Amino acid sequence: MDGTVSLWEEVEADSESCKWRLCYKFQDGPVTALDIQFGNCVLGLKLVAAYADGHVKIYESLDTLELKRWQLQAEFQNVSNVVERFGKCSCLTASIAWKPHASAIQQPAFILGFNSNLPQFNAAKIWEFMDVHQRWHPIAELVAPGEDGDQVYAISWAPNIGRYTHTKSLSSFVSLLVLSNLKS
């Protein structure tokens, strides 16, 4: 694996076959991408990628009709200062879920969790884009009572069904956690 994430677009579909065209390659070096997810954002298309070294990269399209133009919006680790304190991280899997779109004034947000060799990396976090700082910030850490650093295997954010709270589910080695407490 070379760490490349590729974006493909369907260009022709008929009853017998469909044709695809390579639009863009996000070449980020030799680190393996573990999960990628498109975000449903009002101001354009975003793509978040989680890598085996614990880094997260967020890209945004400059033109949603022309998918050949993307820029790196942000890059960070799911946990700050872990490498300096505990050494190099090696993640086996990652799971990402974007917050469903509810209104034009909603800030983009996603949940990210890792399954790694360092328990400090395994906590699932909700990241939200803060306009005032023009940066992504962690706004919540999802940890079940009595668990510390349990490996995350799957994450899902339920669709908006008219409730004023959001529902998320998180699957780890020990438990399945369903949360419904963050207001819009």
N, C-alpha and C positions, 0 to 999 in steps of 0.2 A: 504494500500500500504506500502511496506517495503523498497522502494528505490532501489530494485534490478533490474539491467539490465541484461538480459540473451541473450546469443549468441547461435543460433541454426544453424545446418548445415544439408542440405538434403543429405541423405546417400544412398538412393535407390529410383529410380523412375521407375515405369512401367506404363502400360496403365490403371491399376485399382486403384493404390494408390501410395502414396509416403511416405517415412519414414524419420523422422527427429531425430537428436541426439543433446542433449544439450552439447555444447562444453565448455562454460565458463559462470560463473556468476560474474558480477562486483558488489560486495556487498559494498555499500557505506553508510550504515547506514540507518536511518529512513527517510531521506529526499527523496521526490518523484522526479523521473526523469521526466521532462516535454517533452524533445525531445532528440533524438539521431540520428546521421548521420554518415555514413562511409565517409571517405575522400579518394580521388583518388590521392595518393601520389606515386612518382616514387620509393622511397626507402622502400615501404611497405604499410601495411594497417593501417589506423588510424581511431579512433572512437571518436567523440566529444559528450559529454552528458551535457545537461543544466538541472539544478536542481531548485526546488521550492524556495530554499534559495538564489538564484542568483549566485551560484557557477557554474563553468564550469570545467569539467574534460576531459582531452584528454589522450586516451590510444593508445598504438601502439602494433601491433603484433610482436612478436620476430621471428616468422616463419609463413609466410602466408599459408604454406601447412599444418601446425599443429596448429589449432586454439585454442588450450588449453593453450597457453602461451601468456599472455598479461602483459604489465607493464604500470603503470601510468606515463605518460610523463610530464604532467603539471596539475596544479590546480590553479584557480584564480577566481576572481569575475569580472563580466562584467564592473563594475564601482569600482574604488578603493576608499577606505576610506568612503564609503557611510554609512556603518553600524555604524561607530564611530560618524559620524555627524548627521545621521537622524534616527537611530534605526534599528531594525530588518526588513528585507525585506521579503515579502510574494508574490511570483510570481504565477500567475494563469496559464499562458502558456508561451512557448518559441518557437522560430523558428530559425533553423540553416540551412545554405546553404553553401556548400563547393565551392570554386573557381574551375571551370572546368580545367582539366589538359591541358596545351598548349605546354609545352616543358620540356625537361629534366632538365633545369636549373631553372625552376620556383619554388619558395618557396611555400609551402602549405599555404593556407589562407582560411578563412571562415567568413561569416557574421552571427552575433548573435543578436537577439532582444528578449526582454521580455515584457510581459504584467504583471505589478506588481502594488502594492499599493504605491510605491515610484516613482514619475516621473523621478528621476535621474537614475533609472534602466531601463527605457523604451527606451532609445535611442539605435538604432541599431548601432553596431560597426563592422568594419572589423578588424579581427585579422590575423596577418601574423607571421610565424615562421622566426626568424632572426638567421641564422647560426652563425654569429659573436658573438652573445650573448647567443646562445643556449636557447632561450626563445621565448615565444609568446608575441607580442607587438600589441597594438591597433594602426592601421595606418590611420583610418578614422572613422568619426561618421556621420551617415546618418540621417539628420534631414531636413525636408521640411521647407522652409522659413515661419516664423510666428508660427511654432509649437515648443513647448517645453515640452518634456516628454510625447508625445503621445504614448499610448499603442500600441505595435507591435503585430500583429496577424499572419502575414505570410511574409516570405522572399523567394526570388528565385534569383539565379544567372544564367543568360542565358548561354547556351553552347557557346563555342568559335567557331565563324563562320568566322574566318580569319581577323577580325578587329583588330586594334591595341589598341582599348579601350575595356573595359568590361562593360556589361550591367547588372544591378541589378534592381529588383523591390521589393517594400516594401509596405505592406498593414497595415494601422493603422485605428483607429476609425474614424479619420477625413478625411484621404486621401489615395490615391493610388499613390505612388511615383515611377517613373521609372528613373533611373540614368544611364548615359553612358558617364563616363568621366575619369575613372582610366586607365592609360596605363599599359600594361603588364610589 
